[in-house]
Amino acid sequence: MASLKGPGAAETFDGEPFRIPVLAPSLAYHPALAGTGLRIAIVHARWNMGIIGPLLEGAKKTLLASGVTEDNITVHTVPGSYELPFAVQRIYSASQIQAAKASSAGDGISATDLLSSSTADLKSQSATAGATRPYDAIIAMGVLIKGETMHFEYIADAVTHGLMRVQLESGVPVIFGVLTVLTEEQGLERAGLGKKGMHNHGEDWGNAAVELGSKRREWAEGRLA
């Protein structure tokens, strides 16, 4: 039985430890959710590019494999992770303005329609060319490595809450691709480069962007099945 100080002894089955199998997000991804027609942005910090680089490539590889075209994937950079929430917010707004300018007069969506509400009519946007549509999902990438001061904790907390606020207020999925690690080696492992040969988390973020981008369209049309 679990105690207040810890989980207690492991559960057993026929004398053997009982373990619940856990699927990685990439394995649990539903293959029917294709990325065809989706427009995805990746915004990444430039700190720790030795780790960010492989994560970026992993995400792009998964997006392309899911059917997202090269011209529908845009990459933007900011100095550090602290700048991610502001950049994600303004880049999404810029994509809305871009879509409004590209839409035909009378048939498309105006800048006022796009910017006046966080729940823009996605069905109206379907007539807009993919490369000029508002983004369907945005991946925010950064790597925070704990140092000797409280800087790590403050930045991690601010970025986490900032990105959550952006996606709730804008209505666009923001995939949390910010690693908060204790050592550089932990970051490399999560980029698929470490000594332990761990999984590249960028691939999971690409899958999440496709899934949430697809589901967002379905939900906007009232489809829940």
PyMOL commands that place a pseudoatom at each C-alpha (Angstrom):
pseudoatom trace, name=CA, resn=MET, resi=1, chain=A, elem=C, hetatm=0, pos=[0.000, 0.000, 0.000]
pseudoatom trace, name=CA, resn=ALA, resi=2, chain=A, elem=C, hetatm=0, pos=[1.221, 3.477, -0.812]
pseudoatom trace, name=CA, resn=SER, resi=3, chain=A, elem=C, hetatm=0, pos=[2.234, 5.729, 2.060]
pseudoatom trace, name=CA, resn=LEU, resi=4, chain=A, elem=C, hetatm=0, pos=[2.497, 9.481, 2.454]
pseudoatom trace, name=CA, resn=LYS, resi=5, chain=A, elem=C, hetatm=0, pos=[6.258, 9.170, 2.034]
pseudoatom trace, name=CA, resn=GLY, resi=6, chain=A, elem=C, hetatm=0, pos=[6.286, 7.063, -1.127]
pseudoatom trace, name=CA, resn=PRO, resi=7, chain=A, elem=C, hetatm=0, pos=[4.530, 4.624, -3.418]
pseudoatom trace, name=CA, resn=GLY, resi=8, chain=A, elem=C, hetatm=0, pos=[5.132, 1.604, -1.205]
pseudoatom trace, name=CA, resn=ALA, resi=9, chain=A, elem=C, hetatm=0, pos=[5.997, -1.898, -2.387]
pseudoatom trace, name=CA, resn=ALA, resi=10, chain=A, elem=C, hetatm=0, pos=[5.413, -2.862, -6.007]
pseudoatom trace, name=CA, resn=GLU, resi=11, chain=A, elem=C, hetatm=0, pos=[2.204, -4.742, -6.842]
pseudoatom trace, name=CA, resn=THR, resi=12, chain=A, elem=C, hetatm=0, pos=[2.770, -8.420, -7.726]
pseudoatom trace, name=CA, resn=PHE, resi=13, chain=A, elem=C, hetatm=0, pos=[0.924, -10.979, -9.863]
pseudoatom trace, name=CA, resn=ASP, resi=14, chain=A, elem=C, hetatm=0, pos=[1.657, -14.679, -9.289]
pseudoatom trace, name=CA, resn=GLY, resi=15, chain=A, elem=C, hetatm=0, pos=[4.758, -13.681, -7.407]
pseudoatom trace, name=CA, resn=GLU, resi=16, chain=A, elem=C, hetatm=0, pos=[6.101, -11.511, -10.262]
pseudoatom trace, name=CA, resn=PRO, resi=17, chain=A, elem=C, hetatm=0, pos=[6.192, -7.704, -10.300]
pseudoatom trace, name=CA, resn=PHE, resi=18, chain=A, elem=C, hetatm=0, pos=[3.164, -6.288, -12.104]
pseudoatom trace, name=CA, resn=ARG, resi=19, chain=A, elem=C, hetatm=0, pos=[4.018, -3.674, -14.703]
pseudoatom trace, name=CA, resn=ILE, resi=20, chain=A, elem=C, hetatm=0, pos=[1.590, -1.640, -16.786]
pseudoatom trace, name=CA, resn=PRO, resi=21, chain=A, elem=C, hetatm=0, pos=[2.916, -1.270, -20.347]
pseudoatom trace, name=CA, resn=VAL, resi=22, chain=A, elem=C, hetatm=0, pos=[3.320, 2.351, -21.420]
pseudoatom trace, name=CA, resn=LEU, resi=23, chain=A, elem=C, hetatm=0, pos=[3.278, 3.385, -25.076]
pseudoatom trace, name=CA, resn=ALA, resi=24, chain=A, elem=C, hetatm=0, pos=[5.361, 6.337, -26.200]
pseudoatom trace, name=CA, resn=PRO, resi=25, chain=A, elem=C, hetatm=0, pos=[3.263, 9.090, -27.808]
pseudoatom trace, name=CA, resn=SER, resi=26, chain=A, elem=C, hetatm=0, pos=[4.724, 8.271, -31.231]
pseudoatom trace, name=CA, resn=LEU, resi=27, chain=A, elem=C, hetatm=0, pos=[3.567, 4.644, -30.929]
pseudoatom trace, name=CA, resn=ALA, resi=28, chain=A, elem=C, hetatm=0, pos=[0.123, 5.615, -29.677]
pseudoatom trace, name=CA, resn=TYR, resi=29, chain=A, elem=C, hetatm=0, pos=[-0.404, 8.044, -32.564]
pseudoatom trace, name=CA, resn=HIS, resi=30, chain=A, elem=C, hetatm=0, pos=[-3.463, 7.285, -34.676]
pseudoatom trace, name=CA, resn=PRO, resi=31, chain=A, elem=C, hetatm=0, pos=[-2.307, 6.769, -38.305]
pseudoatom trace, name=CA, resn=ALA, resi=32, chain=A, elem=C, hetatm=0, pos=[-5.637, 7.948, -39.716]
pseudoatom trace, name=CA, resn=LEU, resi=33, chain=A, elem=C, hetatm=0, pos=[-4.851, 11.510, -38.651]
pseudoatom trace, name=CA, resn=ALA, resi=34, chain=A, elem=C, hetatm=0, pos=[-2.906, 12.586, -41.727]
pseudoatom trace, name=CA, resn=GLY, resi=35, chain=A, elem=C, hetatm=0, pos=[-1.181, 15.931, -42.043]
pseudoatom trace, name=CA, resn=THR, resi=36, chain=A, elem=C, hetatm=0, pos=[-2.239, 16.597, -45.627]
pseudoatom trace, name=CA, resn=GLY, resi=37, chain=A, elem=C, hetatm=0, pos=[-3.211, 20.259, -45.984]
pseudoatom trace, name=CA, resn=LEU, resi=38, chain=A, elem=C, hetatm=0, pos=[-2.028, 21.250, -42.506]
pseudoatom trace, name=CA, resn=ARG, resi=39, chain=A, elem=C, hetatm=0, pos=[0.207, 24.273, -42.029]
pseudoatom trace, name=CA, resn=ILE, resi=40, chain=A, elem=C, hetatm=0, pos=[2.628, 23.954, -39.118]
pseudoatom trace, name=CA, resn=ALA, resi=41, chain=A, elem=C, hetatm=0, pos=[5.068, 26.455, -37.616]
pseudoatom trace, name=CA, resn=ILE, resi=42, chain=A, elem=C, hetatm=0, pos=[8.110, 25.572, -35.540]
pseudoatom trace, name=CA, resn=VAL, resi=43, chain=A, elem=C, hetatm=0, pos=[9.505, 28.293, -33.287]
pseudoatom trace, name=CA, resn=HIS, resi=44, chain=A, elem=C, hetatm=0, pos=[12.769, 27.450, -31.539]
pseudoatom trace, name=CA, resn=ALA, resi=45, chain=A, elem=C, hetatm=0, pos=[15.276, 29.130, -29.252]
pseudoatom trace, name=CA, resn=ARG, resi=46, chain=A, elem=C, hetatm=0, pos=[18.891, 29.471, -30.390]
pseudoatom trace, name=CA, resn=TRP, resi=47, chain=A, elem=C, hetatm=0, pos=[20.400, 28.499, -27.053]
pseudoatom trace, name=CA, resn=ASN, resi=48, chain=A, elem=C, hetatm=0, pos=[21.774, 24.927, -26.945]
pseudoatom trace, name=CA, resn=MET, resi=49, chain=A, elem=C, hetatm=0, pos=[21.546, 24.415, -30.720]
pseudoatom trace, name=CA, resn=GLY, resi=50, chain=A, elem=C, hetatm=0, pos=[23.538, 21.200, -30.388]
pseudoatom trace, name=CA, resn=ILE, resi=51, chain=A, elem=C, hetatm=0, pos=[20.387, 19.746, -28.827]
pseudoatom trace, name=CA, resn=ILE, resi=52, chain=A, elem=C, hetatm=0, pos=[17.787, 21.879, -30.616]
pseudoatom trace, name=CA, resn=GLY, resi=53, chain=A, elem=C, hetatm=0, pos=[19.110, 20.952, -34.075]
pseudoatom trace, name=CA, resn=PRO, resi=54, chain=A, elem=C, hetatm=0, pos=[18.361, 17.207, -33.864]
pseudoatom trace, name=CA, resn=LEU, resi=55, chain=A, elem=C, hetatm=0, pos=[14.998, 17.897, -32.186]
pseudoatom trace, name=CA, resn=LEU, resi=56, chain=A, elem=C, hetatm=0, pos=[14.087, 20.231, -35.056]
pseudoatom trace, name=CA, resn=GLU, resi=57, chain=A, elem=C, hetatm=0, pos=[15.061, 17.648, -37.660]
pseudoatom trace, name=CA, resn=GLY, resi=58, chain=A, elem=C, hetatm=0, pos=[13.103, 14.959, -35.811]
pseudoatom trace, name=CA, resn=ALA, resi=59, chain=A, elem=C, hetatm=0, pos=[9.967, 17.086, -35.795]
pseudoatom trace, name=CA, resn=LYS, resi=60, chain=A, elem=C, hetatm=0, pos=[10.294, 18.001, -39.485]
pseudoatom trace, name=CA, resn=LYS, resi=61, chain=A, elem=C, hetatm=0, pos=[10.906, 14.371, -40.421]
pseudoatom trace, name=CA, resn=THR, resi=62, chain=A, elem=C, hetatm=0, pos=[7.698, 13.291, -38.681]
pseudoatom trace, name=CA, resn=LEU, resi=63, chain=A, elem=C, hetatm=0, pos=[5.666, 16.138, -40.178]
pseudoatom trace, name=CA, resn=LEU, resi=64, chain=A, elem=C, hetatm=0, pos=[6.786, 15.258, -43.709]
pseudoatom trace, name=CA, resn=ALA, resi=65, chain=A, elem=C, hetatm=0, pos=[6.124, 11.551, -43.113]
pseudoatom trace, name=CA, resn=SER, resi=66, chain=A, elem=C, hetatm=0, pos=[2.610, 12.444, -41.934]
pseudoatom trace, name=CA, resn=GLY, resi=67, chain=A, elem=C, hetatm=0, pos=[1.779, 14.259, -45.169]
pseudoatom trace, name=CA, resn=VAL, resi=68, chain=A, elem=C, hetatm=0, pos=[2.602, 17.859, -44.286]
pseudoatom trace, name=CA, resn=THR, resi=69, chain=A, elem=C, hetatm=0, pos=[4.317, 19.402, -47.313]
pseudoatom trace, name=CA, resn=GLU, resi=70, chain=A, elem=C, hetatm=0, pos=[7.649, 21.215, -47.149]
pseudoatom trace, name=CA, resn=ASP, resi=71, chain=A, elem=C, hetatm=0, pos=[6.088, 24.565, -48.073]
pseudoatom trace, name=CA, resn=ASN, resi=72, chain=A, elem=C, hetatm=0, pos=[3.569, 24.194, -45.241]
pseudoatom trace, name=CA, resn=ILE, resi=73, chain=A, elem=C, hetatm=0, pos=[6.321, 23.921, -42.609]
pseudoatom trace, name=CA, resn=THR, resi=74, chain=A, elem=C, hetatm=0, pos=[7.895, 27.205, -41.527]
pseudoatom trace, name=CA, resn=VAL, resi=75, chain=A, elem=C, hetatm=0, pos=[10.704, 27.595, -39.008]
pseudoatom trace, name=CA, resn=HIS, resi=76, chain=A, elem=C, hetatm=0, pos=[11.276, 30.725, -36.914]
pseudoatom trace, name=CA, resn=THR, resi=77, chain=A, elem=C, hetatm=0, pos=[13.941, 31.421, -34.292]
pseudoatom trace, name=CA, resn=VAL, resi=78, chain=A, elem=C, hetatm=0, pos=[14.176, 33.545, -31.150]
pseudoatom trace, name=CA, resn=PRO, resi=79, chain=A, elem=C, hetatm=0, pos=[17.146, 34.216, -28.842]
pseudoatom trace, name=CA, resn=GLY, resi=80, chain=A, elem=C, hetatm=0, pos=[16.007, 32.055, -25.917]
pseudoatom trace, name=CA, resn=SER, resi=81, chain=A, elem=C, hetatm=0, pos=[13.155, 30.068, -24.437]
pseudoatom trace, name=CA, resn=TYR, resi=82, chain=A, elem=C, hetatm=0, pos=[11.814, 33.077, -22.517]
pseudoatom trace, name=CA, resn=GLU, resi=83, chain=A, elem=C, hetatm=0, pos=[10.916, 34.721, -25.846]
pseudoatom trace, name=CA, resn=LEU, resi=84, chain=A, elem=C, hetatm=0, pos=[8.890, 31.740, -27.098]
pseudoatom trace, name=CA, resn=PRO, resi=85, chain=A, elem=C, hetatm=0, pos=[5.397, 32.702, -25.809]
pseudoatom trace, name=CA, resn=PHE, resi=86, chain=A, elem=C, hetatm=0, pos=[5.521, 36.201, -27.325]
pseudoatom trace, name=CA, resn=ALA, resi=87, chain=A, elem=C, hetatm=0, pos=[6.937, 34.921, -30.622]
pseudoatom trace, name=CA, resn=VAL, resi=88, chain=A, elem=C, hetatm=0, pos=[4.354, 32.133, -30.925]
pseudoatom trace, name=CA, resn=GLN, resi=89, chain=A, elem=C, hetatm=0, pos=[1.520, 34.572, -30.258]
pseudoatom trace, name=CA, resn=ARG, resi=90, chain=A, elem=C, hetatm=0, pos=[2.693, 37.154, -32.803]
pseudoatom trace, name=CA, resn=ILE, resi=91, chain=A, elem=C, hetatm=0, pos=[3.634, 34.587, -35.473]
pseudoatom trace, name=CA, resn=TYR, resi=92, chain=A, elem=C, hetatm=0, pos=[0.157, 33.070, -35.311]
pseudoatom trace, name=CA, resn=SER, resi=93, chain=A, elem=C, hetatm=0, pos=[-1.399, 36.536, -35.599]
pseudoatom trace, name=CA, resn=ALA, resi=94, chain=A, elem=C, hetatm=0, pos=[0.848, 37.248, -38.590]
pseudoatom trace, name=CA, resn=SER, resi=95, chain=A, elem=C, hetatm=0, pos=[-0.357, 34.052, -40.281]
pseudoatom trace, name=CA, resn=GLN, resi=96, chain=A, elem=C, hetatm=0, pos=[-3.954, 35.206, -39.789]
pseudoatom trace, name=CA, resn=ILE, resi=97, chain=A, elem=C, hetatm=0, pos=[-3.183, 38.541, -41.454]
pseudoatom trace, name=CA, resn=GLN, resi=98, chain=A, elem=C, hetatm=0, pos=[-1.345, 36.746, -44.257]
pseudoatom trace, name=CA, resn=ALA, resi=99, chain=A, elem=C, hetatm=0, pos=[-4.375, 34.528, -44.870]
pseudoatom trace, name=CA, resn=ALA, resi=100, chain=A, elem=C, hetatm=0, pos=[-6.712, 37.512, -44.923]
pseudoatom trace, name=CA, resn=LYS, resi=101, chain=A, elem=C, hetatm=0, pos=[-4.566, 39.306, -47.510]
pseudoatom trace, name=CA, resn=ALA, resi=102, chain=A, elem=C, hetatm=0, pos=[-4.431, 36.196, -49.700]
pseudoatom trace, name=CA, resn=SER, resi=103, chain=A, elem=C, hetatm=0, pos=[-8.166, 35.550, -49.635]
pseudoatom trace, name=CA, resn=SER, resi=104, chain=A, elem=C, hetatm=0, pos=[-10.263, 36.852, -52.516]
pseudoatom trace, name=CA, resn=ALA, resi=105, chain=A, elem=C, hetatm=0, pos=[-12.486, 39.858, -51.902]
pseudoatom trace, name=CA, resn=GLY, resi=106, chain=A, elem=C, hetatm=0, pos=[-15.960, 38.882, -50.724]
pseudoatom trace, name=CA, resn=ASP, resi=107, chain=A, elem=C, hetatm=0, pos=[-15.266, 35.129, -50.709]
pseudoatom trace, name=CA, resn=GLY, resi=108, chain=A, elem=C, hetatm=0, pos=[-12.461, 34.896, -48.193]
pseudoatom trace, name=CA, resn=ILE, resi=109, chain=A, elem=C, hetatm=0, pos=[-12.034, 36.043, -44.626]
pseudoatom trace, name=CA, resn=SER, resi=110, chain=A, elem=C, hetatm=0, pos=[-11.132, 39.577, -43.649]
pseudoatom trace, name=CA, resn=ALA, resi=111, chain=A, elem=C, hetatm=0, pos=[-8.434, 40.630, -41.230]
pseudoatom trace, name=CA, resn=THR, resi=112, chain=A, elem=C, hetatm=0, pos=[-11.172, 41.879, -38.904]
pseudoatom trace, name=CA, resn=ASP, resi=113, chain=A, elem=C, hetatm=0, pos=[-12.876, 38.479, -38.905]
pseudoatom trace, name=CA, resn=LEU, resi=114, chain=A, elem=C, hetatm=0, pos=[-9.607, 36.691, -38.199]
pseudoatom trace, name=CA, resn=LEU, resi=115, chain=A, elem=C, hetatm=0, pos=[-8.362, 38.966, -35.453]
pseudoatom trace, name=CA, resn=SER, resi=116, chain=A, elem=C, hetatm=0, pos=[-11.623, 39.780, -33.662]
pseudoatom trace, name=CA, resn=SER, resi=117, chain=A, elem=C, hetatm=0, pos=[-12.064, 36.291, -32.202]
pseudoatom trace, name=CA, resn=SER, resi=118, chain=A, elem=C, hetatm=0, pos=[-9.922, 33.402, -31.027]
pseudoatom trace, name=CA, resn=THR, resi=119, chain=A, elem=C, hetatm=0, pos=[-12.395, 30.991, -32.642]
pseudoatom trace, name=CA, resn=ALA, resi=120, chain=A, elem=C, hetatm=0, pos=[-12.068, 31.912, -36.305]
pseudoatom trace, name=CA, resn=ASP, resi=121, chain=A, elem=C, hetatm=0, pos=[-14.267, 29.944, -38.712]
pseudoatom trace, name=CA, resn=LEU, resi=122, chain=A, elem=C, hetatm=0, pos=[-11.899, 27.264, -39.963]
pseudoatom trace, name=CA, resn=LYS, resi=123, chain=A, elem=C, hetatm=0, pos=[-14.358, 26.128, -42.616]
pseudoatom trace, name=CA, resn=SER, resi=124, chain=A, elem=C, hetatm=0, pos=[-14.150, 29.559, -44.260]
pseudoatom trace, name=CA, resn=GLN, resi=125, chain=A, elem=C, hetatm=0, pos=[-10.370, 29.298, -44.210]
pseudoatom trace, name=CA, resn=SER, resi=126, chain=A, elem=C, hetatm=0, pos=[-10.412, 26.070, -46.210]
pseudoatom trace, name=CA, resn=ALA, resi=127, chain=A, elem=C, hetatm=0, pos=[-10.639, 28.014, -49.459]
pseudoatom trace, name=CA, resn=THR, resi=128, chain=A, elem=C, hetatm=0, pos=[-7.328, 29.710, -48.719]
pseudoatom trace, name=CA, resn=ALA, resi=129, chain=A, elem=C, hetatm=0, pos=[-4.173, 28.161, -50.192]
pseudoatom trace, name=CA, resn=GLY, resi=130, chain=A, elem=C, hetatm=0, pos=[-2.344, 25.979, -47.679]
pseudoatom trace, name=CA, resn=ALA, resi=131, chain=A, elem=C, hetatm=0, pos=[0.860, 28.031, -47.623]
pseudoatom trace, name=CA, resn=THR, resi=132, chain=A, elem=C, hetatm=0, pos=[-1.117, 31.174, -46.722]
pseudoatom trace, name=CA, resn=ARG, resi=133, chain=A, elem=C, hetatm=0, pos=[-3.574, 29.637, -44.240]
pseudoatom trace, name=CA, resn=PRO, resi=134, chain=A, elem=C, hetatm=0, pos=[-3.338, 30.497, -40.554]
pseudoatom trace, name=CA, resn=TYR, resi=135, chain=A, elem=C, hetatm=0, pos=[-1.230, 27.881, -38.813]
pseudoatom trace, name=CA, resn=ASP, resi=136, chain=A, elem=C, hetatm=0, pos=[-3.076, 24.748, -37.709]
pseudoatom trace, name=CA, resn=ALA, resi=137, chain=A, elem=C, hetatm=0, pos=[-0.552, 24.087, -34.923]
pseudoatom trace, name=CA, resn=ILE, resi=138, chain=A, elem=C, hetatm=0, pos=[2.702, 25.542, -33.646]
pseudoatom trace, name=CA, resn=ILE, resi=139, chain=A, elem=C, hetatm=0, pos=[5.609, 23.676, -32.042]
pseudoatom trace, name=CA, resn=ALA, resi=140, chain=A, elem=C, hetatm=0, pos=[7.595, 25.718, -29.495]
pseudoatom trace, name=CA, resn=MET, resi=141, chain=A, elem=C, hetatm=0, pos=[11.104, 24.341, -28.901]
pseudoatom trace, name=CA, resn=GLY, resi=142, chain=A, elem=C, hetatm=0, pos=[13.686, 25.214, -26.306]
pseudoatom trace, name=CA, resn=VAL, resi=143, chain=A, elem=C, hetatm=0, pos=[16.222, 23.604, -24.001]
pseudoatom trace, name=CA, resn=LEU, resi=144, chain=A, elem=C, hetatm=0, pos=[16.661, 24.763, -20.413]
pseudoatom trace, name=CA, resn=ILE, resi=145, chain=A, elem=C, hetatm=0, pos=[19.564, 23.258, -18.458]
pseudoatom trace, name=CA, resn=LYS, resi=146, chain=A, elem=C, hetatm=0, pos=[19.658, 23.799, -14.702]
pseudoatom trace, name=CA, resn=GLY, resi=147, chain=A, elem=C, hetatm=0, pos=[22.551, 25.890, -13.436]
pseudoatom trace, name=CA, resn=GLU, resi=148, chain=A, elem=C, hetatm=0, pos=[23.657, 27.172, -10.042]
pseudoatom trace, name=CA, resn=THR, resi=149, chain=A, elem=C, hetatm=0, pos=[21.017, 29.916, -9.727]
pseudoatom trace, name=CA, resn=MET, resi=150, chain=A, elem=C, hetatm=0, pos=[17.207, 30.123, -9.724]
pseudoatom trace, name=CA, resn=HIS, resi=151, chain=A, elem=C, hetatm=0, pos=[17.215, 31.312, -13.355]
pseudoatom trace, name=CA, resn=PHE, resi=152, chain=A, elem=C, hetatm=0, pos=[16.207, 27.829, -14.566]
pseudoatom trace, name=CA, resn=GLU, resi=153, chain=A, elem=C, hetatm=0, pos=[13.113, 27.619, -12.355]
pseudoatom trace, name=CA, resn=TYR, resi=154, chain=A, elem=C, hetatm=0, pos=[11.875, 31.119, -13.185]
pseudoatom trace, name=CA, resn=ILE, resi=155, chain=A, elem=C, hetatm=0, pos=[12.268, 30.709, -16.949]
pseudoatom trace, name=CA, resn=ALA, resi=156, chain=A, elem=C, hetatm=0, pos=[10.741, 27.204, -17.020]
pseudoatom trace, name=CA, resn=ASP, resi=157, chain=A, elem=C, hetatm=0, pos=[7.688, 28.344, -15.065]
pseudoatom trace, name=CA, resn=ALA, resi=158, chain=A, elem=C, hetatm=0, pos=[7.180, 31.520, -17.116]
pseudoatom trace, name=CA, resn=VAL, resi=159, chain=A, elem=C, hetatm=0, pos=[7.522, 29.757, -20.473]
pseudoatom trace, name=CA, resn=THR, resi=160, chain=A, elem=C, hetatm=0, pos=[5.225, 26.889, -19.497]
pseudoatom trace, name=CA, resn=HIS, resi=161, chain=A, elem=C, hetatm=0, pos=[2.412, 29.157, -18.345]
pseudoatom trace, name=CA, resn=GLY, resi=162, chain=A, elem=C, hetatm=0, pos=[3.001, 31.589, -21.206]
pseudoatom trace, name=CA, resn=LEU, resi=163, chain=A, elem=C, hetatm=0, pos=[2.644, 28.957, -23.919]
pseudoatom trace, name=CA, resn=MET, resi=164, chain=A, elem=C, hetatm=0, pos=[-0.460, 27.500, -22.278]
pseudoatom trace, name=CA, resn=ARG, resi=165, chain=A, elem=C, hetatm=0, pos=[-2.028, 30.952, -22.155]
pseudoatom trace, name=CA, resn=VAL, resi=166, chain=A, elem=C, hetatm=0, pos=[-1.240, 31.581, -25.835]
pseudoatom trace, name=CA, resn=GLN, resi=167, chain=A, elem=C, hetatm=0, pos=[-2.945, 28.407, -27.035]
pseudoatom trace, name=CA, resn=LEU, resi=168, chain=A, elem=C, hetatm=0, pos=[-6.023, 28.889, -24.866]
pseudoatom trace, name=CA, resn=GLU, resi=169, chain=A, elem=C, hetatm=0, pos=[-6.472, 32.514, -25.913]
pseudoatom trace, name=CA, resn=SER, resi=170, chain=A, elem=C, hetatm=0, pos=[-5.701, 32.029, -29.619]
pseudoatom trace, name=CA, resn=GLY, resi=171, chain=A, elem=C, hetatm=0, pos=[-7.400, 28.677, -30.120]
pseudoatom trace, name=CA, resn=VAL, resi=172, chain=A, elem=C, hetatm=0, pos=[-4.385, 27.234, -31.950]
pseudoatom trace, name=CA, resn=PRO, resi=173, chain=A, elem=C, hetatm=0, pos=[-2.623, 24.159, -30.489]
pseudoatom trace, name=CA, resn=VAL, resi=174, chain=A, elem=C, hetatm=0, pos=[0.841, 24.994, -29.145]
pseudoatom trace, name=CA, resn=ILE, resi=175, chain=A, elem=C, hetatm=0, pos=[2.965, 21.883, -28.716]
pseudoatom trace, name=CA, resn=PHE, resi=176, chain=A, elem=C, hetatm=0, pos=[5.243, 22.109, -25.677]
pseudoatom trace, name=CA, resn=GLY, resi=177, chain=A, elem=C, hetatm=0, pos=[8.682, 21.226, -26.979]
pseudoatom trace, name=CA, resn=VAL, resi=178, chain=A, elem=C, hetatm=0, pos=[10.733, 22.763, -24.183]
pseudoatom trace, name=CA, resn=LEU, resi=179, chain=A, elem=C, hetatm=0, pos=[13.125, 20.367, -22.481]
pseudoatom trace, name=CA, resn=THR, resi=180, chain=A, elem=C, hetatm=0, pos=[13.826, 21.150, -18.826]
pseudoatom trace, name=CA, resn=VAL, resi=181, chain=A, elem=C, hetatm=0, pos=[16.831, 19.020, -17.915]
pseudoatom trace, name=CA, resn=LEU, resi=182, chain=A, elem=C, hetatm=0, pos=[19.405, 18.879, -15.152]
pseudoatom trace, name=CA, resn=THR, resi=183, chain=A, elem=C, hetatm=0, pos=[22.411, 18.185, -17.382]
pseudoatom trace, name=CA, resn=GLU, resi=184, chain=A, elem=C, hetatm=0, pos=[23.466, 18.612, -21.002]
pseudoatom trace, name=CA, resn=GLU, resi=185, chain=A, elem=C, hetatm=0, pos=[23.674, 14.822, -21.330]
pseudoatom trace, name=CA, resn=GLN, resi=186, chain=A, elem=C, hetatm=0, pos=[19.987, 14.498, -20.411]
pseudoatom trace, name=CA, resn=GLY, resi=187, chain=A, elem=C, hetatm=0, pos=[19.173, 16.931, -23.197]
pseudoatom trace, name=CA, resn=LEU, resi=188, chain=A, elem=C, hetatm=0, pos=[21.278, 15.024, -25.721]
pseudoatom trace, name=CA, resn=GLU, resi=189, chain=A, elem=C, hetatm=0, pos=[19.581, 11.771, -24.733]
pseudoatom trace, name=CA, resn=ARG, resi=190, chain=A, elem=C, hetatm=0, pos=[16.153, 13.269, -25.402]
pseudoatom trace, name=CA, resn=ALA, resi=191, chain=A, elem=C, hetatm=0, pos=[17.391, 14.440, -28.792]
pseudoatom trace, name=CA, resn=GLY, resi=192, chain=A, elem=C, hetatm=0, pos=[18.421, 10.867, -29.616]
pseudoatom trace, name=CA, resn=LEU, resi=193, chain=A, elem=C, hetatm=0, pos=[22.156, 11.580, -29.259]
pseudoatom trace, name=CA, resn=GLY, resi=194, chain=A, elem=C, hetatm=0, pos=[23.027, 10.506, -25.735]
pseudoatom trace, name=CA, resn=LYS, resi=195, chain=A, elem=C, hetatm=0, pos=[25.044, 7.532, -24.569]
pseudoatom trace, name=CA, resn=LYS, resi=196, chain=A, elem=C, hetatm=0, pos=[21.837, 5.655, -23.740]
pseudoatom trace, name=CA, resn=GLY, resi=197, chain=A, elem=C, hetatm=0, pos=[20.480, 6.052, -27.283]
pseudoatom trace, name=CA, resn=MET, resi=198, chain=A, elem=C, hetatm=0, pos=[17.111, 7.384, -26.193]
pseudoatom trace, name=CA, resn=HIS, resi=199, chain=A, elem=C, hetatm=0, pos=[14.210, 8.423, -28.408]
pseudoatom trace, name=CA, resn=ASN, resi=200, chain=A, elem=C, hetatm=0, pos=[14.218, 11.784, -30.243]
pseudoatom trace, name=CA, resn=HIS, resi=201, chain=A, elem=C, hetatm=0, pos=[11.408, 13.768, -28.617]
pseudoatom trace, name=CA, resn=GLY, resi=202, chain=A, elem=C, hetatm=0, pos=[11.151, 16.018, -31.663]
pseudoatom trace, name=CA, resn=GLU, resi=203, chain=A, elem=C, hetatm=0, pos=[9.391, 13.170, -33.460]
pseudoatom trace, name=CA, resn=ASP, resi=204, chain=A, elem=C, hetatm=0, pos=[6.738, 13.080, -30.736]
pseudoatom trace, name=CA, resn=TRP, resi=205, chain=A, elem=C, hetatm=0, pos=[6.189, 16.818, -31.041]
pseudoatom trace, name=CA, resn=GLY, resi=206, chain=A, elem=C, hetatm=0, pos=[5.702, 16.487, -34.790]
pseudoatom trace, name=CA, resn=ASN, resi=207, chain=A, elem=C, hetatm=0, pos=[3.113, 13.766, -34.239]
pseudoatom trace, name=CA, resn=ALA, resi=208, chain=A, elem=C, hetatm=0, pos=[1.331, 15.863, -31.618]
pseudoatom trace, name=CA, resn=ALA, resi=209, chain=A, elem=C, hetatm=0, pos=[1.167, 18.856, -33.985]
pseudoatom trace, name=CA, resn=VAL, resi=210, chain=A, elem=C, hetatm=0, pos=[-0.425, 16.768, -36.742]
pseudoatom trace, name=CA, resn=GLU, resi=211, chain=A, elem=C, hetatm=0, pos=[-2.902, 15.135, -34.368]
pseudoatom trace, name=CA, resn=LEU, resi=212, chain=A, elem=C, hetatm=0, pos=[-3.998, 18.357, -32.664]
pseudoatom trace, name=CA, resn=GLY, resi=213, chain=A, elem=C, hetatm=0, pos=[-4.057, 20.289, -35.934]
pseudoatom trace, name=CA, resn=SER, resi=214, chain=A, elem=C, hetatm=0, pos=[-6.312, 17.650, -37.499]
pseudoatom trace, name=CA, resn=LYS, resi=215, chain=A, elem=C, hetatm=0, pos=[-8.579, 17.394, -34.470]
pseudoatom trace, name=CA, resn=ARG, resi=216, chain=A, elem=C, hetatm=0, pos=[-8.882, 21.168, -34.246]
pseudoatom trace, name=CA, resn=ARG, resi=217, chain=A, elem=C, hetatm=0, pos=[-10.327, 21.222, -37.761]
pseudoatom trace, name=CA, resn=GLU, resi=218, chain=A, elem=C, hetatm=0, pos=[-12.766, 18.435, -36.913]
pseudoatom trace, name=CA, resn=TRP, resi=219, chain=A, elem=C, hetatm=0, pos=[-13.913, 20.141, -33.725]
pseudoatom trace, name=CA, resn=ALA, resi=220, chain=A, elem=C, hetatm=0, pos=[-14.387, 23.436, -35.593]
pseudoatom trace, name=CA, resn=GLU, resi=221, chain=A, elem=C, hetatm=0, pos=[-16.830, 21.604, -37.881]
pseudoatom trace, name=CA, resn=GLY, resi=222, chain=A, elem=C, hetatm=0, pos=[-18.693, 20.053, -34.949]
pseudoatom trace, name=CA, resn=ARG, resi=223, chain=A, elem=C, hetatm=0, pos=[-17.286, 16.570, -35.589]
pseudoatom trace, name=CA, resn=LEU, resi=224, chain=A, elem=C, hetatm=0, pos=[-16.551, 14.652, -32.402]
pseudoatom trace, name=CA, resn=ALA, resi=225, chain=A, elem=C, hetatm=0, pos=[-16.460, 11.071, -33.672]
for i in range(1, 225): cmd.bond("trace and resi %d" % i, "trace and resi %d" % (i + 1))
show_as sticks, trace
zoom trace
